[in-house]
Amino acid sequence: MSRTKAREKAFQTLFQLDLNDCIATTDSDLISDLYENAYTKLLVEGVRQNKQSIDTIISTNLENWTLDRLASVEKTVLRIAIYEIKYAEDVPFRVSINEAVQLANVYGDEKSGKFVNGVLSKIIA
C-alpha cells in the first residue's frame, strides 16, 4: 500500500474516532484491527499519542477560528499533516502539505484544501 493510501486510511480511522469522541482513548484494541499497514498504524498512533501538542500547534496558528469550530475533516487532516511535519523526519514538509491538501479536497468542501494549505504554510514558516 502506498503512503498516500495509508494516509487516507489513517484519516478515515482518526475521523471516525474523533466523531465518536474517543481519539484520545488509550484502548488500542478499539482500533487495532483497522490497521492495514505499518504507516497507517504509525500515523494513527502518532496522532493519538501527541494529540494535545498537535492541537496546541493548530490552535496557535488559526486566525479568527478556534479548534472547536473546525470541521472534523479539516481538524483530522491537519492533525495528520502536523504529526508528519513535527515527528516523521523522513517526510518532506512539501509532501505532507500536498497530501493534506489532497485529502481535504476529497473529503472536505471546496474551501477545505485552501484552508488546510494556509494553516500548514503558517506552521512551517
Secondary structure, 3 states (H helix, E strand, C coil): CCHHHHHHHHHHHHHHHHHCCCCCCCCHHHCHHHCCCHHHHHHHHHHHHCHHHHHHHHHHCCCCCCHHHCCHHHHHHHHHHHHHHHHCCCCCHHHHHHHHHHHHHHHCCCCHHHHHHHHHHHHHC
